[in-house]
Amino acid sequence: MEVHSSGLSRKRKREELNGQRKDGECVRKIPQRTLGLRDPAPFTDEVEAAKTPYVRVSMEEAQRGTPEVRPVRVYADGIFDMFHSGHARALMQAKCLFPNTHLIVGVCSDDLTHKFKGFTVMNEDERYDAVSHCRYVDEVVRNAPWTLTPEFLAKHRIDFVAHDDIPYFSAGSDDVYKHIKEAGMFAPTERTEGISTSDIITRIVRDYDVYVRRNLQRGYTAKELNVSFINLSSVTLAPSSSQEKKYHLQEHVDKVKQKVRDVEEKSKEFVQKVEEKGIDLILKWEEKSREFIGNFLEMFGPDGALKHMLKEGRGRMLQAISPRQSPSSSPVREERSPSPTFRLPFFTKTSSLSFPPVHHSSAHFSKDEDE
């Protein structure tokens, strides 16, 4: 039987939110609301008995939806030791089997459980209380029977029994729900893989030393934890006063190991940071060195600016200090008039003062020009 659409498991919702869905699918948004659950589910002896005659609802009527005054009464039973998410998911499926469901949960007593299944971690009162606080439960039956009888079904006006479809073996029966299935009253649910009471107990047994040391550290005594007795291969040895000291010593050793691991992690982080800084410095040094080499070659290279500057300066110096070249042929001198003769008043008429001719490179002055 398919679970009602409103009963999508939280696991599926988390998978959708974590991206584990097909491409193109949209995550279904859940509206914010408060269901108003304030009290735990009542026990059967606290519920007012119905006065109308008991008439079962058919599967078709239940799936179609019953009136509000007549919900489909679904029964689910179990031990519910160390109540966990697997239990809650099974009850959620039972609650969501039909549009209008009243879920009744039966919890077996310690006597029946120890007789047919084994010792429990939680006692019956603790298990009753745990189930009553589950949000999907409407009513709790204490001291529920191991096998459901027609009288029990009629007393509690049960329409369907919800349980996983795996055959549940018991003393004298291959499946305690066989007669329920034959009567058409069985509504199967699915188990949650990876979580069960046996799995949780296995984890505790496997990590026994860890949990003992933790509880000793939290203030529990060795007597409360029963660590003074070592049970090995079903043989109980004599009490040992050093057992508690052993666990305390192991706790200190674990702390030292943890400190060493922390130091190693910090050392790795430090070395990693130094390496990153070193790489950055090397990259910056290479960049600067390339820039310096480029500038050096630009200035002092074969075709650098310095060579052009020196060449240009050398040309200027040579031009400044070298004599000007004489012309290959002297120009033909023009015929000049004789130099003028100057007479001074104190000279006699016969004496005269003459000056040598003055040569100018630019022009030749005549007598007329001197005057």
C-alpha positions, 0 to 999 in steps of 0.5 A: 500500500502506498503511503499518503502524499502528505507523509513524505519522509524527512529523509527524502526531504533532506535528500532533496535539499542536499541536491540528491534529486533529478535535474530540473526538479524543484525543491518542494517548499514547506509552509511555516505553521505550528501544529499546536501539539502541547500535550503527550498522547493519552493512554487508552484508560484515560480516553472516554469509551465510544458508545456507537457499535463497532463497524470496521471501515473497508479499505476503499472507504478509508482511502476515499476519506471518512468523516471527521467524527469517524477517523480510520483507527490504525493500530501499530505495536512494538517494544520501542526500546531506546526510542529512535528515528526508525520508530518515529518514521514507522509511526509517521507512515502509519499515521499517513496511511489514510487522509483521516487517521487515528493512530493507536500504538501498543507497547508491550510490557517488560514481562512479555518482552523479556520472555519473548525477545530479551532484556531491554535497556529502558523499562516499560514506564520509560518506553510508554512515556517515550511513545506518548511524546511522539507527534504522530501518536493519538493514543497509547495502549500499555501492556499490549498483547504479543499476539492480537486477538479478535477480542482485542481488535474489537475492544479498541475498535481497530480497522487496520494494523500497521507494521513492516511486511517482514514476517515476525517470528515468535514462539509457535508461529512463523508470523504473528500477523498472519491472521491479520493479513488473511483478514485484510486488515494489514497495512504494510509500512517500510523499515528505516535502514541503518537504524535500530535498537540492536544497532545502537546497542552494538555501537555501545558495546563496540565502543565500551571503553570510550563510553566508560571513560566518558562517564567516569569523567562526567562523575559516575562512579566505578560501582555505578558503571560496574567497571570493577568486574571484567567479563571475558568469554562469559567468565566473571573474574574477581573484582579489581581495584585497579580497573578504575585507575586503568580507565583514568590512565587511558583517559590521560593517554588519550588526552596526550594523544589528542594534544600530539595530534593537535600539535601535528595539525598546527605544525602542518598548517604552519608549514603550509603557510610558510610554503605559501609565503615562500612561493609568493616571495619567489614569484615576487622576486622573479617578477622584480628580477625580470623587471630589473634585467629588462631595465638593465638591458634597456639601458646597458644592452647592445642597443641600449640607451646608454650606447646611443647617449655615449655615441652621440656625446662622443660625436659632439666632443669630436666635433668640438675639439677637431680643427675645421678643414681647410678648403681644397683651393684658395679663392682668387683674390681680387685686385685691390687698390693701394692702401691709402696714405695718411698725413698728419699735421705734424708730418712734413709734406715729404714724410708720410705714414703708411699702414699695411693693408688689413685683410678681412675675411668677410669684406674688403674696404676701399678708400671711398668706404673708409672716408 
